[in-house]
Amino acid sequence: MERIFEDIQHKVLLSSIGLAFIEHNIDYEHAIDKNNNLKLNVLLDSLDPVTNLNLINSIYLHYTNFSNELKCLFSKPMQKQIRIKEQKLYLDLAKHFETKIKH
């Protein structure tokens, strides 16, 4: 069950990232490596801090909206785990950009 939960969470995150890119007209071609994988850190580092923050907020918003729609399918402990992971992801990204903005 844990594996299914992680797979769903991963798909939700990828969908959220894709929607945020479309919403902000982000060109991500330069951040794709030779194995056709998107390097999100490369992409985010190439953007100005305000665009970064807007993009991260959009990703978080879409991710939260998708997760809220799916929460009824998960038990209370899994819902708590989702919330903790969402918060950690957002705080990690915000910390990264806070450091970038200060420099």
Secondary structure by P-SEA (a helix, b strand, c coil): caaaaaaaaaaaaaaaaaaaaaaacccccccccccccccaaaaaaaccaaaaaaaaaaaaaaaaaaaaaacccccaaaaaaaaaaaaaaaaaaaaaaaaaaac
